[in-house]
């Protein structure tokens, strides 16, 4: 396990969601204090959405200038806009509809009733990322790269975890987890319905300053163990997620049940 990987253990699902929400609020405040704005990549899933709901319910949320927070999504389902399967809709109901967010800063993956096909949705999100990265690069006097990056700076990138150890919509042994050289990939054959999805690639995910993998439940225990043990990312996508500055595994007791003690390193 690399040196920048830390584990935080929580007694229950509810405590995990509430604590992750508090941590996210604090992190956004710290980044805004340093840079004026902050960027977070959202995830779906039960814990991911519960975390967003806990943010919306926290009195501390009022300290964040939500009009200067940029929101992206790690993946979404290529279904109609109104579908309950959309991560975007779930995130809106849990948090985005309850804060003073600038709509121009909420970057959605296109729905199936908005573009012609999955390829168009993938191209659209690639373009959104590239434009944001270009503007950021042009306005950064301290930019250390002579080339415009393909994605903007992600301060915090949230990831859920599937029982099969998938992250975003990057599934074991499928093409998405193998894709390199592009920030966004079309997923045509997700083993978890719906089958059509758009996802950030592992390269784009790993550009984030901090990656937080949030998992709860006994059904995630084997995936957590394999991810922390450093298994091959093609078979265990979660093991390939590494933030530039820090990677946090935020898990409850049930999800940690199969993790050997020598792998447990608590975050300070």
C-alpha positions as CSV (number, residue, x, y, z in Angstrom):
1,X,0.0,0.0,0.0
2,X,1.5,3.3,-1.0
3,X,2.5,5.9,1.5
4,X,-0.3,8.3,0.7
5,X,-3.1,5.8,1.3
6,X,-5.0,6.1,4.6
7,X,-7.9,4.3,6.1
8,X,-10.6,5.7,8.3
9,X,-12.9,3.3,10.0
10,X,-16.4,4.1,11.1
11,X,-18.9,2.1,13.2
12,X,-21.9,2.3,10.9
13,X,-23.2,3.4,7.5
14,X,-24.8,6.5,9.1
15,X,-21.7,7.6,10.9
16,X,-19.6,7.0,7.7
17,X,-21.9,9.2,5.7
18,X,-22.1,12.0,8.3
19,X,-18.3,12.0,8.9
20,X,-17.5,12.0,5.2
21,X,-19.9,14.9,4.8
22,X,-18.1,16.8,7.6
23,X,-14.7,16.0,6.1
24,X,-15.9,17.2,2.6
25,X,-17.1,20.5,4.0
26,X,-13.9,21.1,5.8
27,X,-11.8,20.2,2.7
28,X,-13.8,22.6,0.5
29,X,-13.4,25.4,3.0
30,X,-9.6,24.8,3.1
31,X,-9.3,24.8,-0.7
32,X,-11.5,27.9,-1.0
33,X,-9.3,29.6,1.5
34,X,-6.2,28.8,-0.6
35,X,-7.6,29.2,-4.1
36,X,-10.9,31.0,-3.9
37,X,-12.8,28.1,-5.5
38,X,-12.9,24.4,-5.2
39,X,-13.7,21.4,-7.3
40,X,-15.3,18.1,-6.3
41,X,-16.1,15.1,-8.4
42,X,-19.3,13.4,-7.2
43,X,-20.3,9.7,-7.1
44,X,-23.5,7.8,-7.0
45,X,-24.3,4.8,-4.9
46,X,-25.9,4.5,-1.5
47,X,-23.1,5.9,0.6
48,X,-22.2,8.6,-2.0
49,X,-25.8,9.9,-2.1
50,X,-26.2,9.6,1.7
51,X,-23.0,11.7,2.1
52,X,-24.4,14.4,-0.1
53,X,-27.7,14.4,1.8
54,X,-25.7,14.7,5.1
55,X,-23.8,17.7,3.6
56,X,-27.2,19.3,2.8
57,X,-28.4,18.7,6.4
58,X,-25.2,20.0,8.1
59,X,-25.3,23.5,9.6
60,X,-21.6,23.7,8.7
61,X,-22.5,23.8,5.0
62,X,-23.4,27.5,5.3
63,X,-19.7,28.2,5.7
64,X,-18.9,27.0,2.2
65,X,-19.3,29.5,-0.7
66,X,-21.2,27.0,-2.9
67,X,-21.4,29.5,-5.8
68,X,-17.6,28.9,-6.2
69,X,-17.6,25.1,-6.1
70,X,-17.2,23.3,-9.4
71,X,-19.1,19.9,-9.6
72,X,-18.2,17.1,-11.9
73,X,-19.3,13.5,-12.0
74,X,-17.1,10.4,-12.1
75,X,-19.7,8.5,-14.1
76,X,-23.4,8.4,-15.0
77,X,-25.9,6.1,-16.7
78,X,-26.8,6.8,-20.3
79,X,-30.5,6.9,-19.7
80,X,-33.2,9.6,-20.1
81,X,-32.8,12.8,-18.0
82,X,-35.8,12.0,-15.8
83,X,-34.6,8.4,-15.0
84,X,-34.1,7.6,-11.4
85,X,-30.9,5.8,-12.4
86,X,-29.2,9.1,-13.2
87,X,-26.5,10.0,-10.7
88,X,-27.1,13.6,-11.7
89,X,-30.7,13.5,-10.6
90,X,-29.9,11.7,-7.3
91,X,-27.2,14.3,-6.5
92,X,-29.5,17.1,-7.3
93,X,-32.2,15.8,-5.0
94,X,-29.7,15.1,-2.2
95,X,-27.6,18.3,-2.3
96,X,-27.4,20.4,-5.4
97,X,-31.0,21.6,-5.3
98,X,-30.5,22.7,-1.7
99,X,-27.4,24.9,-2.0
100,X,-26.6,28.2,-3.7
101,X,-24.8,26.6,-6.6
102,X,-23.9,28.3,-9.9
103,X,-25.5,26.2,-12.6
104,X,-22.6,26.9,-14.9
105,X,-20.3,25.1,-12.5
106,X,-22.3,21.9,-12.4
107,X,-21.0,19.7,-15.3
108,X,-23.4,16.9,-16.2
109,X,-22.9,13.9,-18.5
110,X,-25.4,14.0,-21.3
111,X,-28.6,11.9,-21.0
112,X,-29.9,9.7,-23.7
113,X,-32.7,12.2,-24.6
114,X,-30.1,15.0,-25.0
115,X,-27.6,13.6,-27.5
116,X,-27.8,11.1,-30.4
117,X,-25.9,8.3,-28.8
118,X,-23.4,7.1,-26.2
119,X,-20.4,8.2,-28.3
120,X,-21.8,11.8,-28.5
121,X,-22.3,11.8,-24.7
122,X,-18.6,10.7,-24.2
123,X,-17.4,13.4,-26.6
124,X,-19.5,16.0,-24.9
125,X,-18.0,15.3,-21.5
126,X,-14.5,15.2,-22.9
127,X,-15.1,18.6,-24.5
128,X,-16.4,20.0,-21.2
129,X,-13.4,18.8,-19.3
130,X,-11.0,20.1,-21.9
131,X,-12.6,23.6,-22.0
132,X,-12.5,23.9,-18.2
133,X,-8.9,22.7,-18.2
134,X,-8.0,25.2,-20.9
135,X,-9.5,28.2,-19.0
136,X,-7.9,27.1,-15.8
137,X,-4.5,26.7,-17.4
138,X,-4.7,30.1,-19.1
139,X,-5.6,31.8,-15.8
140,X,-2.9,30.1,-13.8
141,X,0.3,32.1,-13.6
142,X,1.9,29.2,-11.8
143,X,1.0,26.5,-14.2
144,X,4.0,24.2,-14.5
145,X,2.9,22.3,-17.6
146,X,3.7,23.7,-21.1
147,X,0.7,21.8,-22.4
148,X,-2.9,22.3,-21.6
149,X,-4.1,19.3,-19.5
150,X,-7.1,17.3,-20.6
151,X,-8.9,17.7,-17.3
152,X,-9.1,20.6,-14.8
153,X,-7.8,20.3,-11.2
154,X,-10.0,18.0,-9.1
155,X,-9.5,18.8,-5.4
156,X,-11.6,15.9,-4.1
157,X,-12.9,13.0,-6.2
158,X,-15.4,10.7,-4.5
159,X,-15.7,7.1,-5.5
160,X,-18.2,4.4,-4.5
161,X,-17.1,0.8,-4.5
162,X,-19.0,-2.2,-6.0
163,X,-18.9,-5.7,-4.5
164,X,-16.8,-6.6,-7.6
165,X,-14.4,-3.7,-6.8
166,X,-15.5,-1.5,-9.6
167,X,-15.1,2.3,-9.3
168,X,-17.1,4.9,-11.3
169,X,-18.2,2.7,-14.2
170,X,-14.8,0.9,-14.6
171,X,-15.6,-2.8,-14.2
172,X,-13.1,-5.7,-13.8
173,X,-11.7,-7.1,-17.1
174,X,-13.7,-4.8,-19.3
175,X,-12.4,-2.3,-21.8
176,X,-13.0,0.8,-19.6
177,X,-10.4,-0.1,-17.0
178,X,-7.9,-0.7,-19.7
179,X,-8.5,2.6,-21.6
180,X,-5.6,5.0,-21.7
181,X,-4.8,8.3,-23.3
182,X,-8.3,9.8,-23.0
183,X,-10.2,11.2,-19.9
184,X,-13.6,9.8,-20.7
185,X,-14.8,6.4,-21.9
186,X,-18.0,5.0,-23.2
187,X,-19.2,1.8,-21.4
188,X,-21.4,-0.3,-23.6
189,X,-21.7,-3.5,-21.5
190,X,-21.9,-2.7,-17.8
191,X,-22.5,-5.9,-15.9
192,X,-24.6,-3.9,-13.6
193,X,-27.7,-2.4,-15.3
194,X,-28.3,-0.1,-17.0
195,X,-25.6,-1.3,-19.5
196,X,-24.8,2.0,-21.2
197,X,-22.7,4.5,-19.2
198,X,-20.2,7.3,-19.4
199,X,-17.2,7.2,-17.1
200,X,-14.0,9.0,-16.3
201,X,-11.0,6.8,-17.1
202,X,-8.5,5.7,-14.4
203,X,-6.0,8.2,-15.7
204,X,-8.5,11.1,-15.2
205,X,-9.5,9.8,-11.8
206,X,-5.9,9.6,-10.7
207,X,-5.3,13.2,-11.7
208,X,-7.3,14.2,-8.6
209,X,-5.4,15.8,-5.7
210,X,-7.4,13.6,-3.2
211,X,-9.4,10.5,-4.0
212,X,-11.9,9.3,-1.4
213,X,-13.2,5.7,-1.7
214,X,-16.3,5.4,0.4
215,X,-17.7,1.9,1.1
216,X,-20.1,0.3,3.6
217,X,-21.5,-3.1,4.1
218,X,-20.3,-6.7,4.4
219,X,-20.9,-7.2,0.7
220,X,-18.0,-4.8,0.0
221,X,-15.5,-6.5,2.4
222,X,-13.8,-8.7,-0.2
223,X,-13.5,-5.7,-2.6
224,X,-12.0,-3.5,0.1
225,X,-9.5,-6.1,1.1
226,X,-8.4,-6.7,-2.5
227,X,-8.2,-3.0,-3.3
228,X,-6.0,-2.3,-0.3
229,X,-3.8,-5.3,-0.9
230,X,-2.7,-3.9,-4.3
231,X,-4.3,-6.4,-6.7
232,X,-4.1,-5.9,-10.4
233,X,-6.3,-2.9,-11.3
234,X,-7.6,-4.7,-14.4
235,X,-9.2,-7.3,-12.1
236,X,-9.7,-5.0,-9.2
237,X,-10.2,-1.5,-10.5
238,X,-10.3,0.1,-7.0
239,X,-6.7,-0.9,-6.4
240,X,-5.7,1.4,-9.2
241,X,-7.1,4.6,-7.7
242,X,-4.4,6.8,-6.3
243,X,-4.7,10.5,-5.7
244,X,-1.8,12.9,-6.4
245,X,-1.7,13.9,-2.8
246,X,-3.8,11.5,-0.8
247,X,-6.0,8.4,-1.2
248,X,-8.5,7.9,1.6
249,X,-10.5,4.7,2.1
250,X,-13.5,5.7,4.2
251,X,-15.2,2.5,5.3
252,X,-17.5,1.1,8.0
253,X,-16.8,-1.9,10.2
254,X,-18.6,-4.3,8.0
255,X,-16.7,-3.3,4.9
256,X,-13.4,-3.6,6.8
257,X,-14.2,-7.1,8.1
258,X,-11.7,-8.9,5.8
259,X,-8.8,-6.3,5.9
260,X,-5.7,-7.8,7.6
261,X,-4.5,-5.7,10.5
262,X,-1.2,-5.0,8.8
263,X,-3.1,-3.1,6.1
264,X,-5.0,-0.9,8.5
265,X,-3.5,2.5,8.6
266,X,-5.6,5.2,10.2
267,X,-5.8,8.7,8.8
268,X,-4.7,11.3,11.4
